[in-house]
Amino acid sequence: MASMPDSKPATPSSPAANGGRTLAECEDMIRRSLRTPMVKFLKEHMEKAGCSIGDKFIKAVHCEQQNSGFYVPGDGIHVCSNHMRMQDEVNQVLIHELIHAYDDCRAGNLDWTNCAHHACSEIRAGHLSGDCHYKRELLRGYVKLRGHEQDCVRRRVMKSVINNPNCSEAAAKDAMEAVWDVCYNDTKPFDRAP
């Protein structure tokens, strides 16, 4: 989920609320994620696109909101330690948010306050990250044999874009529909959807 530039993580009231991880545990999980093939691939393509990722680009934070993580343009990726339980969750957050960061890097003029721009990056991140893999959907309680992936991407795009203070539910839906075909079929930096 991309975040508006003024979003700030909350300060921790307890090290690992809600069964999540402490900041130190999450930082270790982030280091492990940085060695996974998909995260390495996305980092390499960020650098090829002219955007280097420094040591402080990805950070563990405590979040009050119910997010797993978010991308803040100009600041980097925040992984919500108190909402992380397993390594796979951290891997997924990094993959999803790195796609937002890649979009921000390659576009050069991506405006996160623009509902269509935001929807496009969410479509790409949902489609390319594996967030909507059949097994993940089953674990969320969604059982559908055909069309589950696109339904999932649409559901998750709407959830994210309506949280953008510049996008009403109607504006988010209109924006998603307007950019769907182009953005869903844009698989960069992959040759095809993973």
N, CA, C and O of each residue as an XYZ file, in Angstrom:
776
protein
N       0.839     -1.173      0.000
C       0.000      0.000      0.000
C       0.879      1.228      0.000
O       1.748      1.359      0.862
N       0.684      2.106     -0.914
C       1.424      3.350     -0.942
C       0.791      4.289      0.057
O      -0.407      4.219      0.331
N       1.599      5.154      0.589
C       1.112      6.077      1.587
C       1.258      7.495      1.089
O       2.098      7.780      0.235
N       0.460      8.362      1.608
C       0.603      9.766      1.280
C       1.885     10.264      1.945
O       2.243      9.772      3.015
N       2.586     11.229      1.340
C       3.870     11.674      1.862
C       3.867     12.136      3.301
O       4.905     12.066      3.961
N       2.733     12.611      3.821
C       2.719     13.100      5.188
C       2.411     12.016      6.214
O       2.290     12.326      7.399
N       2.280     10.759      5.804
C       2.025      9.672      6.745
C       3.245      9.424      7.604
O       4.372      9.387      7.110
N       3.017      9.257      8.868
C       4.100      8.982      9.798
C       3.738      7.768     10.634
O       2.593      7.635     11.067
N       4.704      6.874     10.867
C       4.418      5.746     11.744
C       4.267      6.230     13.183
O       4.841      7.248     13.572
N       3.512      5.512     13.940
C       3.325      5.870     15.343
C       4.499      5.375     16.174
O       5.244      4.490     15.754
N       4.650      5.952     17.346
C       5.684      5.471     18.252
C       5.138      4.280     19.008
O       3.950      4.241     19.329
N       5.991      3.304     19.300
C       5.489      2.083     19.909
C       4.986      2.290     21.325
O       5.638      2.946     22.137
N       3.827      1.729     21.613
C       3.332      1.739     22.979
C       3.752      0.432     23.668
O       3.854      0.373     24.894
N       3.990     -0.589     22.884
C       4.525     -1.843     23.395
C       5.346     -2.460     22.269
O       5.052     -2.227     21.097
N       6.369     -3.241     22.604
C       7.279     -3.713     21.572
C       6.633     -4.546     20.478
O       7.000     -4.406     19.311
N       5.708     -5.385     20.809
C       5.127     -6.259     19.783
C       3.650     -6.491     20.081
O       3.243     -7.573     20.502
N       2.866     -5.452     19.852
C       1.424     -5.553     20.090
C       0.786     -6.500     19.075
O       1.352     -6.750     18.011
N      -0.365     -7.010     19.403
C      -1.160     -7.837     18.489
C      -0.434     -9.089     18.018
O      -0.728     -9.576     16.926
N       0.489     -9.624     18.782
C       1.192    -10.828     18.368
C       2.225    -10.584     17.291
O       2.734    -11.536     16.700
N       2.546     -9.331     17.021
C       3.534     -8.990     16.010
C       4.944     -9.135     16.535
O       5.190     -9.805     17.538
N       5.862     -8.495     15.840
C       7.282     -8.582     16.174
C       7.796     -7.262     16.741
O       7.220     -6.200     16.506
N       8.886     -7.353     17.486
C       9.547     -6.140     17.943
C      10.261     -5.512     16.750
O      10.424     -6.152     15.711
N      10.681     -4.269     16.900
C      11.414     -3.612     15.819
C      12.675     -4.390     15.467
O      12.986     -4.562     14.288
N      13.404     -4.863     16.476
C      14.648     -5.605     16.224
C      14.365     -6.916     15.488
O      15.085     -7.273     14.555
N      13.323     -7.632     15.904
C      12.962     -8.879     15.209
C      12.581     -8.597     13.757
O      12.968     -9.333     12.849
N      11.824     -7.532     13.549
C      11.392     -7.181     12.198
C      12.590     -6.771     11.340
O      12.653     -7.118     10.160
N      13.531     -6.043     11.918
C      14.737     -5.662     11.172
C      15.505     -6.901     10.719
O      16.030     -6.935      9.607
N      15.572     -7.918     11.578
C      16.218     -9.181     11.184
C      15.449     -9.837     10.033
O      16.051    -10.367      9.099
N      14.134     -9.797     10.107
C      13.312    -10.385      9.047
C      13.508     -9.616      7.733
O      13.536    -10.219      6.660
N      13.641     -8.305      7.816
C      13.896     -7.484      6.626
C      15.235     -7.887      6.006
O      15.337     -8.038      4.788
N      16.257     -8.061      6.839
C      17.577     -8.472      6.320
C      17.477     -9.813      5.592
O      18.105    -10.002      4.550
N      16.695    -10.738      6.134
C      16.503    -12.032      5.458
C      15.764    -11.828      4.129
O      16.113    -12.447      3.124
N      14.758    -10.971      4.123
C      14.006    -10.698      2.891
C      14.891    -10.130      1.797
O      14.704    -10.437      0.619
N      15.842     -9.313      2.178
C      16.727     -8.675      1.194
C      17.571     -9.693      0.434
O      18.158     -9.373     -0.599
N      17.631    -10.928      0.953
C      18.400    -11.987      0.284
C      17.523    -12.886     -0.587
O      18.038    -13.794     -1.241
N      16.214    -12.652     -0.607
C      15.325    -13.498     -1.418
C      15.416    -13.066     -2.881
O      15.647    -11.892     -3.171
N      15.236    -14.008     -3.797
C      15.399    -13.696     -5.223
C      14.513    -12.560     -5.737
O      14.991    -11.700     -6.476
N      13.237    -12.539     -5.360
C      12.325    -11.518     -5.882
C      12.701    -10.124     -5.362
O      12.685     -9.156     -6.122
N      13.033    -10.019     -4.090
C      13.415     -8.724     -3.523
C      14.729     -8.255     -4.149
O      14.870     -7.081     -4.491
N      15.682     -9.164     -4.298
C      16.950     -8.800     -4.955
C      16.701     -8.324     -6.389
O      17.286     -7.330     -6.820
N      15.845     -9.018     -7.119
C      15.509     -8.654     -8.495
C      14.935     -7.229     -8.550
O      15.359     -6.417     -9.372
N      13.975     -6.936     -7.674
C      13.347     -5.612     -7.671
C      14.339     -4.523     -7.271
O      14.328     -3.433     -7.843
N      15.185     -4.808     -6.302
C      16.212     -3.826     -5.911
C      17.154     -3.540     -7.080
O      17.491     -2.384     -7.338
N      17.576     -4.580     -7.780
C      18.471     -4.395     -8.930
C      17.817     -3.534     -9.997
O      18.468     -2.669    -10.583
N      16.542     -3.761    -10.250
C      15.844     -2.982    -11.273
C      15.573     -1.552    -10.825
O      15.500     -0.651    -11.660
N      15.426     -1.334     -9.544
C      15.332      0.043     -9.033
C      16.638      0.774     -9.357
O      16.626      1.908     -9.837
N      17.748      0.114     -9.089
C      19.043      0.738     -9.349
C      19.270      0.956    -10.840
O      19.812      1.988    -11.236
N      18.861     -0.009    -11.679
C      18.971      0.158    -13.134
C      18.123      1.332    -13.621
O      18.463      1.982    -14.610
N      17.019      1.600    -12.924
C      16.136      2.714    -13.293
C      16.662      4.043    -12.748
O      16.069      5.097    -12.980
N      17.776      3.984    -12.026
C      18.397      5.211    -11.532
C      18.070      5.572    -10.101
O      18.367      6.684     -9.665
N      17.471      4.670     -9.368
C      17.112      4.944     -7.969
C      17.819      3.956     -7.059
O      17.452      2.783     -6.991
N      18.824      4.437     -6.370
C      19.531      3.542     -5.458
C      18.765      3.430     -4.149
O      18.054      4.346     -3.736
N      18.931      2.297     -3.522
C      18.279      2.034     -2.246
C      19.368      2.002     -1.180
O      20.190      1.087     -1.140
N      19.359      2.995     -0.336
C      20.338      3.054      0.744
C      19.931      2.173      1.911
O      18.882      1.530      1.896
N      20.789      2.159      2.922
C      20.545      1.325      4.108
C      19.286      1.715      4.867
O      18.701      0.878      5.554
N      18.865      2.950      4.759
C      17.708      3.419      5.522
C      16.426      3.475      4.684
O      15.412      3.996      5.148
N      16.460      2.950      3.466
C      15.290      2.990      2.587
C      14.165      2.084      3.093
O      12.987      2.403      2.932
N      14.530      0.960      3.701
C      13.550      0.018      4.239
C      13.746     -0.036      5.746
O      14.839     -0.332      6.228
N      12.683      0.252      6.484
C      12.816      0.296      7.940
C      11.634     -0.359      8.638
O      10.511     -0.353      8.134
N      11.903     -0.909      9.777
C      10.856     -1.457     10.630
C      10.315     -0.325     11.490
O      11.076      0.454     12.062
N       8.986     -0.244     11.573
C       8.339      0.783     12.386
C       7.158      0.154     13.126
O       6.680     -0.922     12.765
N       6.707      0.837     14.151
C       5.488      0.447     14.857
C       4.360      1.273     14.257
O       4.491      2.491     14.132
N       3.254      0.635     13.882
C       2.146      1.329     13.218
C       0.871      1.242     14.038
O       0.524      0.181     14.558
N       0.186      2.351     14.146
C      -1.132      2.361     14.783
C      -2.183      1.857     13.807
O      -3.104      1.140     14.199
N      -2.049      2.231     12.519
C      -3.030      1.815     11.520
C      -2.862      0.331     11.213
O      -1.813     -0.255     11.480
N      -3.909     -0.268     10.650
C      -3.917     -1.695     10.345
C      -3.245     -1.983      9.003
O      -3.867     -2.564      8.113
N      -2.026     -1.595      8.854
C      -1.262     -1.841      7.628
C      -0.156     -2.835      7.925
O       0.333     -2.936      9.051
N       0.225     -3.563      6.892
C       1.411     -4.414      7.004
C       2.652     -3.591      6.716
O       3.733     -3.860      7.240
N       2.477     -2.594      5.882
C       3.581     -1.732      5.510
C       3.106     -0.734      4.487
O       1.980     -0.816      3.995
N       3.976      0.217      4.165
C       3.610      1.237      3.187
C       4.866      1.894      2.644
O       5.937      1.846      3.249
N       4.697      2.504      1.489
C       5.770      3.233      0.818
C       5.486      4.725      0.943
O       4.374      5.177      0.672
N       6.495      5.484      1.355
C       6.383      6.939      1.440
C       7.380      7.540      0.454
O       8.591      7.415      0.641
N       6.874      8.195     -0.602
C       7.787      8.810     -1.582
C       8.786      9.743     -0.902
O       8.423     10.565     -0.061
N      10.034      9.596     -1.282
C      11.097     10.410     -0.700
C      11.629      9.891      0.622
O      12.648     10.380      1.110
N      10.964      8.918      1.206
C      11.406      8.390      2.494
C      11.717      6.901      2.428
O      12.715      6.458      2.997
N      10.882      6.118      1.744
C      11.161      4.694      1.606
C      10.024      3.816      2.064
O       8.870      4.239      2.138
N      10.376      2.583      2.370
C       9.408      1.552      2.740
C       9.418      1.366      4.247
O      10.472      1.241      4.870
N       8.218      1.349      4.819
C       8.039      1.123      6.247
C       7.341     -0.217      6.415
O       6.278     -0.441      5.836
N       7.923     -1.101      7.196
C       7.326     -2.398      7.493
C       6.800     -2.328      8.925
O       7.555     -2.048      9.856
N       5.527     -2.578      9.093
C       4.879     -2.456     10.405
C       5.191     -3.688     11.250
O       4.535     -4.721     11.121
N       6.186     -3.571     12.105
C       6.666     -4.715     12.888
C       5.569     -5.331     13.742
O       5.504     -6.552     13.886
N       4.712     -4.498     14.308
C       3.673     -5.011     15.208
C       2.552     -5.744     14.482
O       1.655     -6.292     15.123
N       2.597     -5.761     13.136
C       1.615     -6.523     12.370
C       2.267     -7.691     11.620
O       1.603     -8.370     10.837
N       3.532     -7.920     11.850
C       4.261     -9.018     11.200
C       4.366    -10.191     12.162
O       4.704    -10.025     13.334
N       4.072    -11.380     11.647
C       4.225    -12.580     12.459
C       5.217    -13.548     11.835
O       5.995    -14.192     12.538
N       5.186    -13.649     10.486
C       6.012    -14.647      9.800
C       6.916    -13.975      8.771
O       6.638    -12.870      8.304
N       7.988    -14.655      8.434
C       8.929    -14.160      7.432
C       8.242    -13.907      6.098
O       8.521    -12.907      5.436
N       7.350    -14.799      5.701
C       6.659    -14.650      4.423
C       5.890    -13.331      4.341
O       5.803    -12.730      3.270
N       5.337    -12.884      5.460
C       4.605    -11.612      5.472
C       5.544    -10.451      5.170
O       5.193     -9.549      4.409
N       6.727    -10.469      5.760
C       7.712     -9.409      5.515
C       8.152     -9.451      4.049
O       8.264     -8.412      3.400
N       8.400    -10.648      3.539
C       8.784    -10.783      2.125
C       7.713    -10.162      1.228
O       8.033     -9.402      0.314
N       6.440    -10.484      1.486
C       5.349     -9.963      0.664
C       5.251     -8.449      0.743
O       5.054     -7.786     -0.275
N       5.387     -7.901      1.935
C       5.330     -6.441      2.095
C       6.439     -5.798      1.269
O       6.196     -4.831      0.547
N       7.652     -6.330      1.373
C       8.765     -5.726      0.631
C       8.553     -5.817     -0.871
O       8.826     -4.854     -1.588
N       8.078     -6.939     -1.358
C       7.845     -7.089     -2.801
C       6.787     -6.081     -3.261
O       6.988     -5.364     -4.242
N       5.680     -6.034     -2.557
C       4.585     -5.123     -2.919
C       5.067     -3.666     -2.899
O       4.842     -2.921     -3.853
N       5.716     -3.273     -1.831
C       6.134     -1.876     -1.684
C       7.286     -1.523     -2.621
O       7.389     -0.378     -3.060
N       8.152     -2.487     -2.935
C       9.214     -2.225     -3.914
C       8.638     -1.969     -5.302
O       9.228     -1.227     -6.087
N       7.502     -2.570     -5.612
C       6.858     -2.287     -6.898
C       6.369     -0.834     -6.908
O       6.501     -0.146     -7.921
N       5.807     -0.362     -5.786
C       5.427      1.055     -5.700
C       6.663      1.949     -5.858
O       6.630      2.942     -6.585
N       7.730      1.594     -5.182
C       8.952      2.399     -5.263
C       9.508      2.402     -6.683
O       9.982      3.430     -7.169
N       9.449      1.251     -7.344
C       9.896      1.155     -8.731
C       9.039      2.047     -9.629
O       9.565      2.769    -10.476
N       7.725      1.995     -9.443
C       6.825      2.849    -10.225
C       7.148      4.323    -10.009
O       7.204      5.103    -10.960
N       7.357      4.689     -8.761
C       7.685      6.073     -8.415
C       8.987      6.491     -9.096
O       9.099      7.607     -9.603
N       9.962      5.596     -9.105
C      11.270      5.865     -9.699
C      11.171      6.014    -11.212
O      11.663      6.989    -11.780
N      10.539      5.050    -11.857
C      10.539      5.065    -13.325
C       9.617      6.126    -13.904
O       9.871      6.624    -15.001
N       8.547      6.486    -13.190
C       7.611      7.479    -13.729
C       8.200      8.882    -13.647
O       8.029      9.689    -14.561
N       8.880      9.162    -12.570
C       9.458     10.484    -12.407
C       8.445     11.560    -12.055
O       8.800     12.553    -11.420
N       7.183     11.382    -12.457
C       6.157     12.382    -12.160
C       4.902     11.735    -11.571
O       3.798     12.260    -11.720
N       5.074     10.610    -10.910
C       3.935      9.929    -10.307
C       3.387     10.804     -9.182
O       4.130     11.210     -8.289
N       2.113     11.086     -9.227
C       1.464     11.948     -8.246
C       0.536     11.072     -7.400
O      -0.532     10.666     -7.858
N       0.948     10.787     -6.170
C       0.191      9.886     -5.304
C      -1.138     10.494     -4.872
O      -1.994      9.777     -4.354
N      -1.339     11.806     -5.072
C      -2.634     12.411     -4.757
C      -3.612     12.224     -5.910
O      -4.808     12.462     -5.745
N      -3.123     11.800     -7.076
C      -3.954     11.548     -8.247
C      -4.499     10.118     -8.140
O      -3.725      9.162     -8.091
N      -5.805      9.975     -8.103
C      -6.425      8.659     -7.891
C      -6.025      7.655     -8.963
O      -5.817      6.481     -8.654
N      -5.913      8.088    -10.218
C      -5.543      7.175    -11.313
C      -4.101      6.709    -11.164
O      -3.810      5.532    -11.376
N      -3.196      7.613    -10.804
C      -1.795      7.229    -10.599
C      -1.697      6.214     -9.458
O      -1.030      5.186     -9.577
N      -2.373      6.526     -8.354
C      -2.333      5.642     -7.191
C      -2.932      4.277     -7.547
O      -2.362      3.236     -7.219
N      -4.090      4.292     -8.223
C      -4.739      3.033     -8.600
C      -3.846      2.195     -9.508
O      -3.772      0.976     -9.354
N      -3.174      2.839    -10.447
C      -2.307      2.107    -11.373
C      -1.201      1.378    -10.621
O      -0.953      0.198    -10.870
N      -0.541      2.068     -9.713
C       0.542      1.425     -8.963
C       0.003      0.308     -8.077
O       0.661     -0.718     -7.908
N      -1.190      0.497     -7.507
C      -1.789     -0.561     -6.688
C      -2.173     -1.776     -7.536
O      -2.014     -2.916     -7.099
N      -2.680     -1.530     -8.747
C      -3.002     -2.636     -9.655
C      -1.734     -3.435     -9.946
O      -1.725     -4.662     -9.847
N      -0.677     -2.732    -10.303
C       0.588     -3.399    -10.624
C       1.139     -4.158     -9.418
O       1.569     -5.305     -9.542
N       1.123     -3.516     -8.257
C       1.669     -4.165     -7.059
C       0.838     -5.385     -6.675
O       1.392     -6.416     -6.294
N      -0.474     -5.279     -6.771
C      -1.331     -6.421     -6.441
C      -1.150     -7.572     -7.410
O      -1.138     -8.736     -7.010
N      -1.010     -7.246     -8.684
C      -0.889     -8.270     -9.724
C       0.492     -8.923     -9.744
O       0.601    -10.135     -9.930
N       1.539     -8.133     -9.555
C       2.907     -8.636     -9.739
C       3.557     -9.178     -8.467
O       4.552     -9.899     -8.541
N       3.010     -8.842     -7.318
C       3.678     -9.213     -6.062
C       3.351    -10.611     -5.562
O       4.074    -11.158     -4.730
N       2.269    -11.192     -6.061
C       1.840    -12.485     -5.523
C       0.855    -12.329     -4.375
O       0.439    -13.321     -3.776
N       0.471    -11.074     -4.056
C      -0.506    -10.830     -2.987
C      -1.787    -11.615     -3.206
O      -2.447    -12.026     -2.251
N      -2.135    -11.819     -4.468
C      -3.425    -12.431     -4.800
C      -3.293    -13.866     -5.290
O      -4.174    -14.375     -5.983
N      -2.201    -14.511     -4.932
C      -2.027    -15.921     -5.274
C      -3.181    -16.709     -4.649
O      -3.669    -16.371     -3.570
N      -3.604    -17.758     -5.341
C      -4.737    -18.573     -4.913
C      -4.612    -19.026     -3.453
O      -5.586    -18.965     -2.703
N      -3.432    -19.474     -3.050
C      -3.246    -19.959     -1.680
C      -3.436    -18.842     -0.657
O      -4.018    -19.058      0.406
N      -2.944    -17.649     -0.983
C      -3.130    -16.516     -0.057
C      -4.604    -16.160      0.064
O      -5.084    -15.833      1.149
N      -5.312    -16.224     -1.044
C      -6.737    -15.931     -1.034
C      -7.492    -16.964     -0.197
O      -8.397    -16.602      0.555
N      -7.135    -18.241     -0.316
C      -7.773    -19.274      0.501
C      -7.575    -18.987      1.986
O      -8.506    -19.125      2.780
N      -6.363    -18.588      2.358
C      -6.077    -18.279      3.762
C      -6.884    -17.087      4.254
O      -7.181    -16.988      5.444
N      -7.240    -16.186      3.352
C      -8.075    -15.029      3.720
C      -9.558    -15.379      3.739
O     -10.388    -14.562      4.139
N      -9.892    -16.600      3.304
C     -11.281    -17.032      3.306
C     -12.015    -16.790      2.000
O     -13.240    -16.903      1.953
N     -11.292    -16.460      0.944
C     -11.916    -16.260     -0.363
C     -11.713    -17.525     -1.191
O     -10.585    -17.896     -1.514
N     -12.813    -18.173     -1.525
C     -12.746    -19.414     -2.287
C     -13.463    -19.190     -3.621
O     -14.690    -19.111     -3.680
N     -12.684    -19.092     -4.662
C     -13.241    -18.924     -5.998
C     -12.255    -19.561     -6.957
O     -11.060    -19.269     -6.905
N     -12.735    -20.418     -7.821
C     -11.826    -21.139     -8.708
C     -11.423    -20.327     -9.932
O     -10.273    -20.405    -10.365
N     -12.329    -19.561    -10.492
C     -12.017    -18.792    -11.695
C     -12.091    -17.298    -11.403
O     -13.019    -16.826    -10.746
N     -11.111    -16.568    -11.897
C     -11.133    -15.123    -11.768
C     -10.764    -14.591    -10.404
O     -10.934    -13.402    -10.134
N     -10.256    -15.465     -9.528
C      -9.950    -15.010     -8.173
C      -8.867    -13.931     -8.162
O      -8.932    -13.004     -7.355
N      -7.876    -14.039     -9.046
C      -6.738    -13.116     -8.999
C      -7.176    -11.692     -9.328
O      -6.825    -10.764     -8.598
N      -7.917    -11.499    -10.385
C      -8.360    -10.151    -10.740
C      -9.342     -9.605     -9.703
O      -9.295     -8.417     -9.381
N     -10.219    -10.439     -9.181
C     -11.138     -9.990     -8.128
C     -10.352     -9.517     -6.906
O     -10.660     -8.483     -6.315
N      -9.345    -10.286     -6.546
C      -8.503     -9.939     -5.405
C      -7.783     -8.616     -5.642
O      -7.777     -7.744     -4.773
N      -7.177     -8.465     -6.819
C      -6.467     -7.221     -7.119
C      -7.439     -6.048     -7.034
O      -7.115     -5.024     -6.432
N      -8.605     -6.178     -7.617
C      -9.609     -5.093     -7.578
C     -10.003     -4.755     -6.138
O     -10.080     -3.583     -5.769
N     -10.246     -5.771     -5.341
C     -10.637     -5.564     -3.942
C      -9.544     -4.824     -3.172
O      -9.821     -3.901     -2.407
N      -8.294     -5.247     -3.389
C      -7.180     -4.652     -2.651
C      -6.853     -3.244     -3.154
O      -6.448     -2.386     -2.370
N      -7.027     -3.003     -4.459
C      -6.827     -1.654     -5.007
C      -7.835     -0.703     -4.368
O      -7.475      0.380     -3.908
N      -9.084     -1.114     -4.344
C     -10.124     -0.252     -3.768
C      -9.847      0.040     -2.299
O      -9.999      1.176     -1.849
N      -9.445     -0.971     -1.561
C      -9.158     -0.786     -0.129
C      -8.059      0.259      0.063
O      -8.141      1.094      0.964
N      -7.052      0.209     -0.771
C      -5.937      1.139     -0.644
C      -6.288      2.539     -1.134
O      -6.026      3.523     -0.442
N      -6.875      2.633     -2.318
C      -7.104      3.942     -2.918
C      -8.165      4.737     -2.152
O      -8.070      5.963     -2.082
N      -9.167      4.074     -1.579
C     -10.152      4.846     -0.803
C      -9.557      5.381      0.499
O     -10.150      6.255      1.131
N      -8.397      4.872      0.907
C      -7.696      5.440      2.065
C      -6.899      6.687      1.703
O      -6.400      7.385      2.585
N      -6.780      6.966      0.414
C      -6.131      8.185     -0.049
C      -7.116      9.326      0.213
O      -8.231      9.292     -0.307
N      -6.740     10.335      1.005
C      -7.691     11.398      1.335
C      -8.184     12.187      0.111
O      -9.166     12.923      0.211
N      -7.524     12.042     -1.024
C      -7.924     12.741     -2.241
C      -8.892     11.934     -3.101
O      -9.328     12.407     -4.150
N      -9.233     10.717     -2.664
C     -10.038      9.827     -3.499
C     -11.259      9.316     -2.742
O     -11.131      8.575     -1.768
N     -12.426      9.713     -3.191
C     -13.664      9.150     -2.651
C     -13.784      7.720     -3.163
O     -13.005      7.300     -4.019
N     -14.743      6.980     -2.651
C     -14.937      5.610     -3.134
C     -15.290      5.612     -4.621
O     -14.793      4.784     -5.386
N     -16.150      6.548     -5.023
C     -16.544      6.629     -6.440
C     -15.349      7.010     -7.313
O     -15.162      6.444     -8.390
N     -14.541      7.965     -6.854
C     -13.362      8.385     -7.628
C     -12.351      7.245     -7.724
O     -11.724      7.054     -8.766
N     -12.193      6.486     -6.633
C     -11.262      5.356     -6.634
C     -11.719      4.303     -7.639
O     -10.908      3.779     -8.403
N     -13.021      3.990     -7.642
C     -13.549      2.984     -8.566
C     -13.410      3.451    -10.014
O     -12.992      2.680    -10.878
N     -13.755      4.703    -10.278
C     -13.633      5.248    -11.632
C     -12.178      5.221    -12.099
O     -11.891      4.849    -13.237
N     -11.262      5.620    -11.209
C      -9.836      5.636    -11.559
C      -9.338      4.230    -11.851
O      -8.628      4.013    -12.833
N      -9.707      3.270    -11.003
C      -9.271      1.894    -11.201
C      -9.769      1.355    -12.539
O      -9.011      0.731    -13.282
N     -11.024      1.591    -12.839
C     -11.587      1.094    -14.103
C     -10.920      1.765    -15.306
O     -10.676      1.118    -16.324
N     -10.629      3.053    -15.186
C     -10.039      3.799    -16.306
C      -8.639      3.305    -16.662
O      -8.261      3.308    -17.834
N      -7.870      2.882    -15.661
C      -6.470      2.502    -15.923
C      -6.252      0.995    -15.895
O      -5.133      0.536    -16.121
N      -7.294      0.216    -15.622
C      -7.142     -1.221    -15.388
C      -6.345     -1.934    -16.482
O      -5.323     -2.552    -16.183
N      -6.783     -1.865    -17.726
C      -6.163     -2.652    -18.794
C      -4.691     -2.309    -18.977
O      -3.846     -3.201    -19.052
N      -4.389     -1.034    -19.047
C      -2.995     -0.613    -19.253
C      -2.121     -1.041    -18.076
O      -1.038     -1.592    -18.272
N      -2.587     -0.791    -16.870
C      -1.754     -1.055    -15.689
C      -1.660     -2.538    -15.357
O      -0.605     -3.008    -14.932
N      -2.741     -3.279    -15.545
C      -2.719     -4.709    -15.276
C      -1.770     -5.419    -16.244
O      -1.120     -6.398    -15.877
N      -1.696     -4.934    -17.454
C      -0.840     -5.558    -18.469
C       0.589     -5.025    -18.485
O       1.424     -5.525    -19.238
N       0.880     -4.024    -17.670
C       2.239     -3.487    -17.557
C       2.970     -4.325    -16.511
O       2.710     -4.203    -15.314
N       3.871     -5.163    -16.966
C       4.549     -6.085    -16.045
C       5.991     -5.667    -15.735
O       6.721     -6.432    -15.103
N       6.411     -4.493    -16.156
C       7.787     -4.057    -15.890
C       8.054     -4.061    -14.392
O       7.156     -3.678    -13.642
N       9.192     -4.455    -13.914
C      10.397     -4.842    -14.635
C      10.430     -6.316    -15.035
O      11.455     -6.797    -15.518
N       9.338     -7.031    -14.845
C       9.270     -8.438    -15.221
C       8.935     -8.552    -16.705
O       8.295     -7.662    -17.266
N       9.360     -9.638    -17.342
C       8.979     -9.910    -18.723
C       7.494    -10.252    -18.818
O       6.824     -9.912    -19.793
N       6.996    -10.929    -17.788
C       5.588    -11.277    -17.693
C       5.258    -11.375    -16.203
O       6.158    -11.411    -15.364
N       3.990    -11.418    -15.886
C       3.599    -11.510    -14.463
C       4.182    -12.766    -13.838
O       4.046    -13.856    -14.394
N       4.829    -12.625    -12.688
C       5.428    -13.794    -12.012
C       4.383    -14.801    -11.540
O       4.734    -15.828    -10.958
